[in-house]
């Protein structure tokens, strides 16, 4: 699951629908990416990063599941 993407989206007070509009993507696509049911194409990931204010060089971090990091010492 793309929990980091969800966290950033919520921190920016954006709905999935609003993020989809900003990224020029379908709302279902954003939902599926966020819930780990769809791996985004690089172009989709770049659009999401741009819409969320994340540098494109760090776009892959949007797909991180922050829960994994909390279990590591």
PDB file of N, CA, C, O and CB in Angstrom:
ATOM      1  N   UNK A   1       0.831  -1.186   0.000  1.00  0.00           N
ATOM      2  CA  UNK A   1       0.000   0.000   0.000  1.00  0.00           C
ATOM      3  C   UNK A   1       0.874   1.248   0.000  1.00  0.00           C
ATOM      4  O   UNK A   1       1.948   1.271   0.602  1.00  0.00           O
ATOM      5  CB  UNK A   1      -0.945  -0.001   1.208  1.00  0.00           C
ATOM      6  N   UNK A   2       0.413   2.252  -0.663  1.00  0.00           N
ATOM      7  CA  UNK A   2       1.151   3.510  -0.749  1.00  0.00           C
ATOM      8  C   UNK A   2       0.750   4.421   0.410  1.00  0.00           C
ATOM      9  O   UNK A   2       0.116   5.458   0.215  1.00  0.00           O
ATOM     10  CB  UNK A   2       0.893   4.210  -2.111  1.00  0.00           C
ATOM     11  N   UNK A   3       1.130   4.015   1.608  1.00  0.00           N
ATOM     12  CA  UNK A   3       0.733   4.783   2.796  1.00  0.00           C
ATOM     13  C   UNK A   3       1.387   6.154   2.845  1.00  0.00           C
ATOM     14  O   UNK A   3       0.787   7.105   3.347  1.00  0.00           O
ATOM     15  CB  UNK A   3       1.081   4.013   4.055  1.00  0.00           C
ATOM     16  N   UNK A   4       2.600   6.271   2.335  1.00  0.00           N
ATOM     17  CA  UNK A   4       3.248   7.586   2.338  1.00  0.00           C
ATOM     18  C   UNK A   4       2.496   8.538   1.423  1.00  0.00           C
ATOM     19  O   UNK A   4       2.306   9.706   1.764  1.00  0.00           O
ATOM     20  CB  UNK A   4       4.726   7.473   1.899  1.00  0.00           C
ATOM     21  N   UNK A   5       2.064   8.052   0.261  1.00  0.00           N
ATOM     22  CA  UNK A   5       1.286   8.885  -0.648  1.00  0.00           C
ATOM     23  C   UNK A   5      -0.002   9.332   0.033  1.00  0.00           C
ATOM     24  O   UNK A   5      -0.378  10.502  -0.049  1.00  0.00           O
ATOM     25  CB  UNK A   5       0.974   8.126  -1.954  1.00  0.00           C
ATOM     26  N   UNK A   6      -0.674   8.409   0.699  1.00  0.00           N
ATOM     27  CA  UNK A   6      -1.917   8.748   1.404  1.00  0.00           C
ATOM     28  C   UNK A   6      -1.651   9.784   2.490  1.00  0.00           C
ATOM     29  O   UNK A   6      -2.412  10.741   2.634  1.00  0.00           O
ATOM     30  CB  UNK A   6      -2.557   7.486   2.019  1.00  0.00           C
ATOM     31  N   UNK A   7      -0.577   9.598   3.254  1.00  0.00           N
ATOM     32  CA  UNK A   7      -0.260  10.538   4.337  1.00  0.00           C
ATOM     33  C   UNK A   7      -0.018  11.935   3.785  1.00  0.00           C
ATOM     34  O   UNK A   7      -0.543  12.912   4.320  1.00  0.00           O
ATOM     35  CB  UNK A   7       0.974  10.062   5.123  1.00  0.00           C
ATOM     36  N   UNK A   8       0.766  12.038   2.726  1.00  0.00           N
ATOM     37  CA  UNK A   8       1.028  13.353   2.125  1.00  0.00           C
ATOM     38  C   UNK A   8      -0.269  13.960   1.608  1.00  0.00           C
ATOM     39  O   UNK A   8      -0.531  15.146   1.812  1.00  0.00           O
ATOM     40  CB  UNK A   8       2.063  13.238   0.977  1.00  0.00           C
ATOM     41  N   UNK A   9      -1.076  13.148   0.941  1.00  0.00           N
ATOM     42  CA  UNK A   9      -2.359  13.638   0.408  1.00  0.00           C
ATOM     43  C   UNK A   9      -3.229  14.181   1.539  1.00  0.00           C
ATOM     44  O   UNK A   9      -3.809  15.261   1.418  1.00  0.00           O
ATOM     45  CB  UNK A   9      -3.109  12.507  -0.349  1.00  0.00           C
ATOM     46  N   UNK A  10      -3.316  13.440   2.623  1.00  0.00           N
ATOM     47  CA  UNK A  10      -4.142  13.887   3.746  1.00  0.00           C
ATOM     48  C   UNK A  10      -3.546  15.109   4.433  1.00  0.00           C
ATOM     49  O   UNK A  10      -4.281  15.999   4.860  1.00  0.00           O
ATOM     50  CB  UNK A  10      -4.313  12.758   4.756  1.00  0.00           C
ATOM     51  N   UNK A  11      -2.217  15.161   4.543  1.00  0.00           N
ATOM     52  CA  UNK A  11      -1.559  16.337   5.132  1.00  0.00           C
ATOM     53  C   UNK A  11      -1.867  17.600   4.321  1.00  0.00           C
ATOM     54  O   UNK A  11      -1.943  18.701   4.867  1.00  0.00           O
ATOM     55  CB  UNK A  11      -0.031  16.118   5.208  1.00  0.00           C
ATOM     56  N   UNK A  12      -2.042  17.417   3.016  1.00  0.00           N
ATOM     57  CA  UNK A  12      -2.372  18.542   2.139  1.00  0.00           C
ATOM     58  C   UNK A  12      -3.881  18.791   2.065  1.00  0.00           C
ATOM     59  O   UNK A  12      -4.343  19.666   1.333  1.00  0.00           O
ATOM     60  CB  UNK A  12      -1.823  18.290   0.740  1.00  0.00           C
ATOM     61  N   UNK A  13      -4.639  18.004   2.839  1.00  0.00           N
ATOM     62  CA  UNK A  13      -6.091  18.123   2.870  1.00  0.00           C
ATOM     63  C   UNK A  13      -6.718  17.936   1.488  1.00  0.00           C
ATOM     64  O   UNK A  13      -7.622  18.671   1.091  1.00  0.00           O
ATOM     65  CB  UNK A  13      -6.485  19.472   3.434  1.00  0.00           C
ATOM     66  N   UNK A  14      -6.211  16.929   0.765  1.00  0.00           N
ATOM     67  CA  UNK A  14      -6.731  16.614  -0.564  1.00  0.00           C
ATOM     68  C   UNK A  14      -7.519  15.316  -0.515  1.00  0.00           C
ATOM     69  O   UNK A  14      -7.110  14.353   0.134  1.00  0.00           O
ATOM     70  CB  UNK A  14      -5.586  16.512  -1.594  1.00  0.00           C
ATOM     71  N   UNK A  15      -8.638  15.299  -1.199  1.00  0.00           N
ATOM     72  CA  UNK A  15      -9.357  14.041  -1.393  1.00  0.00           C
ATOM     73  C   UNK A  15      -8.680  13.284  -2.534  1.00  0.00           C
ATOM     74  O   UNK A  15      -7.877  13.849  -3.277  1.00  0.00           O
ATOM     75  CB  UNK A  15     -10.882  14.291  -1.699  1.00  0.00           C
ATOM     76  N   UNK A  16      -9.009  12.020  -2.661  1.00  0.00           N
ATOM     77  CA  UNK A  16      -8.475  11.262  -3.790  1.00  0.00           C
ATOM     78  C   UNK A  16      -8.951  11.875  -5.105  1.00  0.00           C
ATOM     79  O   UNK A  16      -8.199  11.932  -6.078  1.00  0.00           O
ATOM     80  CB  UNK A  16      -8.899   9.777  -3.701  1.00  0.00           C
ATOM     81  N   UNK A  17     -10.185  12.327  -5.130  1.00  0.00           N
ATOM     82  CA  UNK A  17     -10.734  12.935  -6.351  1.00  0.00           C
ATOM     83  C   UNK A  17      -9.978  14.210  -6.724  1.00  0.00           C
ATOM     84  O   UNK A  17      -9.670  14.434  -7.895  1.00  0.00           O
ATOM     85  CB  UNK A  17     -12.231  13.248  -6.166  1.00  0.00           C
ATOM     86  N   UNK A  18      -9.682  15.037  -5.731  1.00  0.00           N
ATOM     87  CA  UNK A  18      -8.944  16.280  -5.992  1.00  0.00           C
ATOM     88  C   UNK A  18      -7.531  15.964  -6.468  1.00  0.00           C
ATOM     89  O   UNK A  18      -7.043  16.586  -7.412  1.00  0.00           O
ATOM     90  CB  UNK A  18      -8.897  17.167  -4.723  1.00  0.00           C
ATOM     91  N   UNK A  19      -6.867  15.004  -5.823  1.00  0.00           N
ATOM     92  CA  UNK A  19      -5.533  14.608  -6.267  1.00  0.00           C
ATOM     93  C   UNK A  19      -5.582  14.088  -7.696  1.00  0.00           C
ATOM     94  O   UNK A  19      -4.706  14.398  -8.502  1.00  0.00           O
ATOM     95  CB  UNK A  19      -4.943  13.541  -5.331  1.00  0.00           C
ATOM     96  N   UNK A  20      -6.592  13.308  -8.007  1.00  0.00           N
ATOM     97  CA  UNK A  20      -6.737  12.780  -9.369  1.00  0.00           C
ATOM     98  C   UNK A  20      -6.851  13.926 -10.378  1.00  0.00           C
ATOM     99  O   UNK A  20      -6.224  13.889 -11.436  1.00  0.00           O
ATOM    100  CB  UNK A  20      -7.979  11.855  -9.466  1.00  0.00           C
ATOM    101  N   UNK A  21      -7.644  14.933 -10.051  1.00  0.00           N
ATOM    102  CA  UNK A  21      -7.786  16.086 -10.959  1.00  0.00           C
ATOM    103  C   UNK A  21      -6.461  16.829 -11.113  1.00  0.00           C
ATOM    104  O   UNK A  21      -6.066  17.189 -12.222  1.00  0.00           O
ATOM    105  CB  UNK A  21      -8.874  17.053 -10.439  1.00  0.00           C
ATOM    106  N   UNK A  22      -5.779  17.054  -9.990  1.00  0.00           N
ATOM    107  CA  UNK A  22      -4.496  17.772 -10.046  1.00  0.00           C
ATOM    108  C   UNK A  22      -3.445  17.010 -10.848  1.00  0.00           C
ATOM    109  O   UNK A  22      -2.604  17.607 -11.519  1.00  0.00           O
ATOM    110  CB  UNK A  22      -3.975  18.026  -8.635  1.00  0.00           C
ATOM    111  N   UNK A  23      -3.508  15.688 -10.766  1.00  0.00           N
ATOM    112  CA  UNK A  23      -2.518  14.846 -11.455  1.00  0.00           C
ATOM    113  C   UNK A  23      -2.990  14.421 -12.840  1.00  0.00           C
ATOM    114  O   UNK A  23      -2.280  13.704 -13.545  1.00  0.00           O
ATOM    115  CB  UNK A  23      -2.211  13.608 -10.621  1.00  0.00           C
ATOM    116  N   UNK A  24      -4.167  14.854 -13.229  1.00  0.00           N
ATOM    117  CA  UNK A  24      -4.747  14.480 -14.522  1.00  0.00           C
ATOM    118  C   UNK A  24      -4.843  12.955 -14.664  1.00  0.00           C
ATOM    119  O   UNK A  24      -4.476  12.381 -15.689  1.00  0.00           O
ATOM    120  CB  UNK A  24      -3.908  15.067 -15.674  1.00  0.00           C
ATOM    121  N   UNK A  25      -5.349  12.325 -13.601  1.00  0.00           N
ATOM    122  CA  UNK A  25      -5.546  10.881 -13.574  1.00  0.00           C
ATOM    123  C   UNK A  25      -6.993  10.584 -13.198  1.00  0.00           C
ATOM    124  O   UNK A  25      -7.711  11.454 -12.707  1.00  0.00           O
ATOM    125  CB  UNK A  25      -4.564  10.202 -12.578  1.00  0.00           C
ATOM    126  N   UNK A  26      -7.403   9.360 -13.432  1.00  0.00           N
ATOM    127  CA  UNK A  26      -8.724   8.893 -13.057  1.00  0.00           C
ATOM    128  C   UNK A  26      -8.752   8.650 -11.546  1.00  0.00           C
ATOM    129  O   UNK A  26      -7.779   8.153 -10.980  1.00  0.00           O
ATOM    130  CB  UNK A  26      -9.101   7.602 -13.840  1.00  0.00           C
ATOM    131  N   UNK A  27      -9.849   8.995 -10.904  1.00  0.00           N
ATOM    132  CA  UNK A  27      -9.976   8.789  -9.462  1.00  0.00           C
ATOM    133  C   UNK A  27      -9.842   7.333  -9.055  1.00  0.00           C
ATOM    134  O   UNK A  27      -9.275   7.033  -8.004  1.00  0.00           O
ATOM    135  CB  UNK A  27     -11.296   9.317  -8.987  1.00  0.00           C
ATOM    136  N   UNK A  28     -10.351   6.433  -9.864  1.00  0.00           N
ATOM    137  CA  UNK A  28     -10.227   5.001  -9.576  1.00  0.00           C
ATOM    138  C   UNK A  28      -8.755   4.593  -9.600  1.00  0.00           C
ATOM    139  O   UNK A  28      -8.317   3.779  -8.786  1.00  0.00           O
ATOM    140  CB  UNK A  28     -11.043   4.159 -10.599  1.00  0.00           C
ATOM    141  N   UNK A  29      -8.005   5.153 -10.523  1.00  0.00           N
ATOM    142  CA  UNK A  29      -6.578   4.848 -10.618  1.00  0.00           C
ATOM    143  C   UNK A  29      -5.855   5.284  -9.353  1.00  0.00           C
ATOM    144  O   UNK A  29      -5.050   4.528  -8.810  1.00  0.00           O
ATOM    145  CB  UNK A  29      -5.958   5.531 -11.847  1.00  0.00           C
ATOM    146  N   UNK A  30      -6.128   6.479  -8.882  1.00  0.00           N
ATOM    147  CA  UNK A  30      -5.500   6.976  -7.658  1.00  0.00           C
ATOM    148  C   UNK A  30      -5.857   6.065  -6.486  1.00  0.00           C
ATOM    149  O   UNK A  30      -4.990   5.710  -5.687  1.00  0.00           O
ATOM    150  CB  UNK A  30      -5.941   8.435  -7.365  1.00  0.00           C
ATOM    151  N   UNK A  31      -7.112   5.691  -6.384  1.00  0.00           N
ATOM    152  CA  UNK A  31      -7.544   4.807  -5.307  1.00  0.00           C
ATOM    153  C   UNK A  31      -6.814   3.465  -5.374  1.00  0.00           C
ATOM    154  O   UNK A  31      -6.347   2.963  -4.351  1.00  0.00           O
ATOM    155  CB  UNK A  31      -9.060   4.590  -5.373  1.00  0.00           C
ATOM    156  N   UNK A  32      -6.716   2.893  -6.548  1.00  0.00           N
ATOM    157  CA  UNK A  32      -6.058   1.592  -6.695  1.00  0.00           C
ATOM    158  C   UNK A  32      -4.567   1.668  -6.386  1.00  0.00           C
ATOM    159  O   UNK A  32      -4.016   0.744  -5.788  1.00  0.00           O
ATOM    160  CB  UNK A  32      -6.263   1.057  -8.106  1.00  0.00           C
ATOM    161  N   UNK A  33      -3.916   2.740  -6.778  1.00  0.00           N
ATOM    162  CA  UNK A  33      -2.498   2.922  -6.467  1.00  0.00           C
ATOM    163  C   UNK A  33      -2.325   3.051  -4.955  1.00  0.00           C
ATOM    164  O   UNK A  33      -1.469   2.400  -4.356  1.00  0.00           O
ATOM    165  CB  UNK A  33      -1.923   4.174  -7.197  1.00  0.00           C
ATOM    166  N   UNK A  34      -3.143   3.892  -4.357  1.00  0.00           N
ATOM    167  CA  UNK A  34      -3.042   4.127  -2.916  1.00  0.00           C
ATOM    168  C   UNK A  34      -3.271   2.851  -2.109  1.00  0.00           C
ATOM    169  O   UNK A  34      -2.662   2.660  -1.057  1.00  0.00           O
ATOM    170  CB  UNK A  34      -4.044   5.190  -2.491  1.00  0.00           C
ATOM    171  N   UNK A  35      -4.139   1.990  -2.596  1.00  0.00           N
ATOM    172  CA  UNK A  35      -4.477   0.769  -1.878  1.00  0.00           C
ATOM    173  C   UNK A  35      -3.662  -0.444  -2.316  1.00  0.00           C
ATOM    174  O   UNK A  35      -3.937  -1.568  -1.897  1.00  0.00           O
ATOM    175  CB  UNK A  35      -5.929   0.478  -2.052  1.00  0.00           C
ATOM    176  N   UNK A  36      -2.666  -0.213  -3.155  1.00  0.00           N
ATOM    177  CA  UNK A  36      -1.759  -1.281  -3.538  1.00  0.00           C
ATOM    178  C   UNK A  36      -2.324  -2.279  -4.530  1.00  0.00           C
ATOM    179  O   UNK A  36      -1.773  -3.367  -4.696  1.00  0.00           O
ATOM    180  CB  UNK A  36      -1.334  -1.998  -2.340  1.00  0.00           C
ATOM    181  N   UNK A  37      -3.406  -1.927  -5.187  1.00  0.00           N
ATOM    182  CA  UNK A  37      -4.000  -2.834  -6.167  1.00  0.00           C
ATOM    183  C   UNK A  37      -3.517  -2.560  -7.580  1.00  0.00           C
ATOM    184  O   UNK A  37      -3.823  -3.321  -8.499  1.00  0.00           O
ATOM    185  CB  UNK A  37      -5.502  -2.734  -6.120  1.00  0.00           C
ATOM    186  N   UNK A  38      -2.766  -1.481  -7.764  1.00  0.00           N
ATOM    187  CA  UNK A  38      -2.271  -1.117  -9.082  1.00  0.00           C
ATOM    188  C   UNK A  38      -0.886  -0.507  -8.947  1.00  0.00           C
ATOM    189  O   UNK A  38      -0.673   0.414  -8.159  1.00  0.00           O
ATOM    190  CB  UNK A  38      -3.235  -0.136  -9.786  1.00  0.00           C
ATOM    191  N   UNK A  39       0.041  -1.023  -9.714  1.00  0.00           N
ATOM    192  CA  UNK A  39       1.381  -0.422  -9.770  1.00  0.00           C
ATOM    193  C   UNK A  39       1.346   0.668 -10.836  1.00  0.00           C
ATOM    194  O   UNK A  39       1.016   0.391 -11.989  1.00  0.00           O
ATOM    195  CB  UNK A  39       2.499  -1.502 -10.089  1.00  0.00           C
ATOM    196  N   UNK A  40       1.677   1.891 -10.470  1.00  0.00           N
ATOM    197  CA  UNK A  40       1.568   2.979 -11.447  1.00  0.00           C
ATOM    198  C   UNK A  40       2.663   2.918 -12.504  1.00  0.00           C
ATOM    199  O   UNK A  40       3.781   2.470 -12.253  1.00  0.00           O
ATOM    200  CB  UNK A  40       1.618   4.320 -10.740  1.00  0.00           C
ATOM    201  N   UNK A  41       2.303   3.384 -13.691  1.00  0.00           N
ATOM    202  CA  UNK A  41       3.303   3.609 -14.729  1.00  0.00           C
ATOM    203  C   UNK A  41       4.199   4.750 -14.261  1.00  0.00           C
ATOM    204  O   UNK A  41       3.763   5.584 -13.467  1.00  0.00           O
ATOM    205  CB  UNK A  41       2.635   3.935 -16.121  1.00  0.00           C
ATOM    206  N   UNK A  42       5.437   4.803 -14.736  1.00  0.00           N
ATOM    207  CA  UNK A  42       6.319   5.921 -14.344  1.00  0.00           C
ATOM    208  C   UNK A  42       5.697   7.288 -14.620  1.00  0.00           C
ATOM    209  O   UNK A  42       5.876   8.220 -13.836  1.00  0.00           O
ATOM    210  CB  UNK A  42       7.649   5.818 -15.079  1.00  0.00           C
ATOM    211  N   UNK A  43       4.974   7.412 -15.718  1.00  0.00           N
ATOM    212  CA  UNK A  43       4.353   8.705 -16.033  1.00  0.00           C
ATOM    213  C   UNK A  43       3.266   9.063 -15.014  1.00  0.00           C
ATOM    214  O   UNK A  43       3.111  10.232 -14.661  1.00  0.00           O
ATOM    215  CB  UNK A  43       3.754   8.678 -17.453  1.00  0.00           C
ATOM    216  N   UNK A  44       2.516   8.066 -14.541  1.00  0.00           N
ATOM    217  CA  UNK A  44       1.501   8.319 -13.523  1.00  0.00           C
ATOM    218  C   UNK A  44       2.147   8.717 -12.206  1.00  0.00           C
ATOM    219  O   UNK A  44       1.680   9.630 -11.525  1.00  0.00           O
ATOM    220  CB  UNK A  44       0.617   7.085 -13.326  1.00  0.00           C
ATOM    221  N   UNK A  45       3.220   8.029 -11.855  1.00  0.00           N
ATOM    222  CA  UNK A  45       3.920   8.338 -10.609  1.00  0.00           C
ATOM    223  C   UNK A  45       4.490   9.753 -10.647  1.00  0.00           C
ATOM    224  O   UNK A  45       4.454  10.470  -9.647  1.00  0.00           O
ATOM    225  CB  UNK A  45       5.045   7.319 -10.355  1.00  0.00           C
ATOM    226  N   UNK A  46       5.015  10.152 -11.802  1.00  0.00           N
ATOM    227  CA  UNK A  46       5.551  11.507 -11.949  1.00  0.00           C
ATOM    228  C   UNK A  46       4.446  12.551 -11.785  1.00  0.00           C
ATOM    229  O   UNK A  46       4.663  13.589 -11.160  1.00  0.00           O
ATOM    230  CB  UNK A  46       6.233  11.669 -13.321  1.00  0.00           C
ATOM    231  N   UNK A  47       3.266  12.281 -12.342  1.00  0.00           N
ATOM    232  CA  UNK A  47       2.144  13.208 -12.206  1.00  0.00           C
ATOM    233  C   UNK A  47       1.697  13.320 -10.752  1.00  0.00           C
ATOM    234  O   UNK A  47       1.404  14.414 -10.269  1.00  0.00           O
ATOM    235  CB  UNK A  47       0.972  12.759 -13.085  1.00  0.00           C
ATOM    236  N   UNK A  48       1.646  12.186 -10.056  1.00  0.00           N
ATOM    237  CA  UNK A  48       1.257  12.199  -8.650  1.00  0.00           C
ATOM    238  C   UNK A  48       2.273  12.969  -7.810  1.00  0.00           C
ATOM    239  O   UNK A  48       1.904  13.762  -6.945  1.00  0.00           O
ATOM    240  CB  UNK A  48       1.110  10.768  -8.122  1.00  0.00           C
ATOM    241  N   UNK A  49       3.549  12.726  -8.074  1.00  0.00           N
ATOM    242  CA  UNK A  49       4.594  13.435  -7.332  1.00  0.00           C
ATOM    243  C   UNK A  49       4.463  14.941  -7.532  1.00  0.00           C
ATOM    244  O   UNK A  49       4.532  15.712  -6.576  1.00  0.00           O
ATOM    245  CB  UNK A  49       5.992  12.957  -7.773  1.00  0.00           C
ATOM    246  N   UNK A  50       4.276  15.345  -8.771  1.00  0.00           N
ATOM    247  CA  UNK A  50       4.137  16.767  -9.067  1.00  0.00           C
ATOM    248  C   UNK A  50       2.928  17.365  -8.346  1.00  0.00           C
ATOM    249  O   UNK A  50       3.021  18.447  -7.767  1.00  0.00           O
ATOM    250  CB  UNK A  50       4.011  16.983 -10.577  1.00  0.00           C
ATOM    251  N   UNK A  51       1.810  16.669  -8.383  1.00  0.00           N
ATOM    252  CA  UNK A  51       0.591  17.163  -7.743  1.00  0.00           C
ATOM    253  C   UNK A  51       0.743  17.257  -6.227  1.00  0.00           C
ATOM    254  O   UNK A  51       0.106  18.093  -5.586  1.00  0.00           O
ATOM    255  CB  UNK A  51      -0.584  16.260  -8.090  1.00  0.00           C
ATOM    256  N   UNK A  52       1.588  16.395  -5.653  1.00  0.00           N
ATOM    257  CA  UNK A  52       1.791  16.382  -4.206  1.00  0.00           C
ATOM    258  C   UNK A  52       2.991  17.223  -3.764  1.00  0.00           C
ATOM    259  O   UNK A  52       3.278  17.320  -2.571  1.00  0.00           O
ATOM    260  CB  UNK A  52       1.971  14.960  -3.732  1.00  0.00           C
ATOM    261  N   UNK A  53       3.688  17.828  -4.722  1.00  0.00           N
ATOM    262  CA  UNK A  53       4.839  18.656  -4.382  1.00  0.00           C
ATOM    263  C   UNK A  53       6.076  17.866  -4.003  1.00  0.00           C
ATOM    264  O   UNK A  53       6.938  18.358  -3.275  1.00  0.00           O
ATOM    265  CB  UNK A  53       4.484  19.564  -3.267  1.00  0.00           C
ATOM    266  N   UNK A  54       6.161  16.645  -4.496  1.00  0.00           N
ATOM    267  CA  UNK A  54       7.310  15.780  -4.220  1.00  0.00           C
ATOM    268  C   UNK A  54       8.235  15.828  -5.431  1.00  0.00           C
ATOM    269  O   UNK A  54       7.771  15.669  -6.560  1.00  0.00           O
ATOM    270  CB  UNK A  54       6.860  14.303  -3.907  1.00  0.00           C
ATOM    271  N   UNK A  55       9.544  16.046  -5.220  1.00  0.00           N
ATOM    272  CA  UNK A  55      10.461  16.048  -6.362  1.00  0.00           C
ATOM    273  C   UNK A  55      10.373  14.726  -7.123  1.00  0.00           C
ATOM    274  O   UNK A  55      10.275  13.656  -6.521  1.00  0.00           O
ATOM    275  CB  UNK A  55      11.910  16.298  -5.892  1.00  0.00           C
ATOM    276  N   UNK A  56      10.408  14.812  -8.437  1.00  0.00           N
ATOM    277  CA  UNK A  56      10.293  13.608  -9.263  1.00  0.00           C
ATOM    278  C   UNK A  56      11.365  12.577  -8.920  1.00  0.00           C
ATOM    279  O   UNK A  56      11.132  11.374  -9.040  1.00  0.00           O
ATOM    280  CB  UNK A  56      10.384  13.974 -10.741  1.00  0.00           C
ATOM    281  N   UNK A  57      12.536  13.042  -8.494  1.00  0.00           N
ATOM    282  CA  UNK A  57      13.618  12.123  -8.134  1.00  0.00           C
ATOM    283  C   UNK A  57      13.269  11.282  -6.912  1.00  0.00           C
ATOM    284  O   UNK A  57      13.902  10.256  -6.663  1.00  0.00           O
ATOM    285  CB  UNK A  57      14.898  12.898  -7.872  1.00  0.00           C
ATOM    286  N   UNK A  58      12.266  11.709  -6.152  1.00  0.00           N
ATOM    287  CA  UNK A  58      11.851  10.983  -4.948  1.00  0.00           C
ATOM    288  C   UNK A  58      10.460  10.372  -5.101  1.00  0.00           C
ATOM    289  O   UNK A  58       9.865   9.928  -4.119  1.00  0.00           O
ATOM    290  CB  UNK A  58      11.875  11.913  -3.742  1.00  0.00           C
ATOM    291  N   UNK A  59       9.943  10.350  -6.324  1.00  0.00           N
ATOM    292  CA  UNK A  59       8.584   9.871  -6.567  1.00  0.00           C
ATOM    293  C   UNK A  59       8.373   8.442  -6.092  1.00  0.00           C
ATOM    294  O   UNK A  59       7.295   8.114  -5.596  1.00  0.00           O
ATOM    295  CB  UNK A  59       8.261   9.966  -8.035  1.00  0.00           C
ATOM    296  N   UNK A  60       9.370   7.591  -6.232  1.00  0.00           N
ATOM    297  CA  UNK A  60       9.239   6.192  -5.808  1.00  0.00           C
ATOM    298  C   UNK A  60       8.914   6.079  -4.320  1.00  0.00           C
ATOM    299  O   UNK A  60       8.292   5.106  -3.894  1.00  0.00           O
ATOM    300  CB  UNK A  60      10.527   5.425  -6.116  1.00  0.00           C
ATOM    301  N   UNK A  61       9.328   7.065  -3.529  1.00  0.00           N
ATOM    302  CA  UNK A  61       9.057   7.030  -2.090  1.00  0.00           C
ATOM    303  C   UNK A  61       7.565   7.128  -1.783  1.00  0.00           C
ATOM    304  O   UNK A  61       7.132   6.751  -0.694  1.00  0.00           O
ATOM    305  CB  UNK A  61       9.799   8.160  -1.392  1.00  0.00           C
ATOM    306  N   UNK A  62       6.774   7.634  -2.738  1.00  0.00           N
ATOM    307  CA  UNK A  62       5.331   7.716  -2.525  1.00  0.00           C
ATOM    308  C   UNK A  62       4.712   6.331  -2.351  1.00  0.00           C
ATOM    309  O   UNK A  62       3.665   6.187  -1.721  1.00  0.00           O
ATOM    310  CB  UNK A  62       4.666   8.442  -3.691  1.00  0.00           C
ATOM    311  N   UNK A  63       5.361   5.326  -2.908  1.00  0.00           N
ATOM    312  CA  UNK A  63       4.812   3.973  -2.855  1.00  0.00           C
ATOM    313  C   UNK A  63       5.215   3.225  -1.604  1.00  0.00           C
ATOM    314  O   UNK A  63       4.836   2.068  -1.421  1.00  0.00           O
ATOM    315  CB  UNK A  63       5.245   3.196  -4.059  1.00  0.00           C
ATOM    316  N   UNK A  64       5.981   3.872  -0.740  1.00  0.00           N
ATOM    317  CA  UNK A  64       6.456   3.217   0.475  1.00  0.00           C
ATOM    318  C   UNK A  64       5.316   2.959   1.439  1.00  0.00           C
ATOM    319  O   UNK A  64       4.351   3.719   1.519  1.00  0.00           O
ATOM    320  CB  UNK A  64       7.527   4.058   1.151  1.00  0.00           C
ATOM    321  N   UNK A  65       5.457   1.868   2.165  1.00  0.00           N
ATOM    322  CA  UNK A  65       4.520   1.526   3.230  1.00  0.00           C
ATOM    323  C   UNK A  65       5.232   1.877   4.535  1.00  0.00           C
ATOM    324  O   UNK A  65       6.055   1.103   5.023  1.00  0.00           O
ATOM    325  CB  UNK A  65       4.082  -0.011   3.178  1.00  0.00           C
ATOM    326  N   UNK A  66       4.916   3.040   5.096  1.00  0.00           N
ATOM    327  CA  UNK A  66       5.610   3.538   6.288  1.00  0.00           C
ATOM    328  C   UNK A  66       5.546   2.573   7.468  1.00  0.00           C
ATOM    329  O   UNK A  66       6.370   2.656   8.378  1.00  0.00           O
ATOM    330  CB  UNK A  66       5.026   4.863   6.699  1.00  0.00           C
ATOM    331  N   UNK A  67       4.589   1.671   7.462  1.00  0.00           N
ATOM    332  CA  UNK A  67       4.503   0.706   8.556  1.00  0.00           C
ATOM    333  C   UNK A  67       5.750  -0.162   8.596  1.00  0.00           C
ATOM    334  O   UNK A  67       6.175  -0.566   9.678  1.00  0.00           O
ATOM    335  CB  UNK A  67       3.247  -0.171   8.411  1.00  0.00           C
ATOM    336  N   UNK A  68       6.352  -0.461   7.444  1.00  0.00           N
ATOM    337  CA  UNK A  68       7.570  -1.276   7.413  1.00  0.00           C
ATOM    338  C   UNK A  68       8.701  -0.597   8.170  1.00  0.00           C
ATOM    339  O   UNK A  68       9.484  -1.260   8.849  1.00  0.00           O
ATOM    340  CB  UNK A  68       7.997  -1.547   5.968  1.00  0.00           C
ATOM    341  N   UNK A  69       8.786   0.720   8.055  1.00  0.00           N
ATOM    342  CA  UNK A  69       9.864   1.468   8.683  1.00  0.00           C
ATOM    343  C   UNK A  69       9.710   1.529  10.200  1.00  0.00           C
ATOM    344  O   UNK A  69      10.705   1.608  10.920  1.00  0.00           O
ATOM    345  CB  UNK A  69       9.922   2.869   8.115  1.00  0.00           C
ATOM    346  N   UNK A  70       8.486   1.493  10.685  1.00  0.00           N
ATOM    347  CA  UNK A  70       8.283   1.591  12.135  1.00  0.00           C
ATOM    348  C   UNK A  70       8.657   0.294  12.843  1.00  0.00           C
ATOM    349  O   UNK A  70       8.880   0.295  14.053  1.00  0.00           O
ATOM    350  CB  UNK A  70       6.829   1.948  12.444  1.00  0.00           C
ATOM    351  N   UNK A  71       8.729  -0.792  12.117  1.00  0.00           N
ATOM    352  CA  UNK A  71       9.102  -2.071  12.715  1.00  0.00           C
ATOM    353  C   UNK A  71      10.595  -2.298  12.729  1.00  0.00           C
ATOM    354  O   UNK A  71      11.076  -3.262  13.324  1.00  0.00           O
ATOM    355  CB  UNK A  71       8.439  -3.192  11.984  1.00  0.00           C
ATOM    356  N   UNK A  72      11.331  -1.415  12.077  1.00  0.00           N
ATOM    357  CA  UNK A  72      12.789  -1.545  12.032  1.00  0.00           C
ATOM    358  C   UNK A  72      13.411  -0.730  13.159  1.00  0.00           C
ATOM    359  O   UNK A  72      13.003   0.407  13.393  1.00  0.00           O
ATOM    360  CB  UNK A  72      13.345  -1.086  10.658  1.00  0.00           C
ATOM    361  N   UNK A  73      14.396  -1.295  13.862  1.00  0.00           N
ATOM    362  CA  UNK A  73      15.039  -0.528  14.949  1.00  0.00           C
ATOM    363  C   UNK A  73      15.867   0.620  14.416  1.00  0.00           C
ATOM    364  O   UNK A  73      16.471   1.359  15.194  1.00  0.00           O
ATOM    365  CB  UNK A  73      15.923  -1.436  15.794  1.00  0.00           C
TER     366      UNK A  73
END
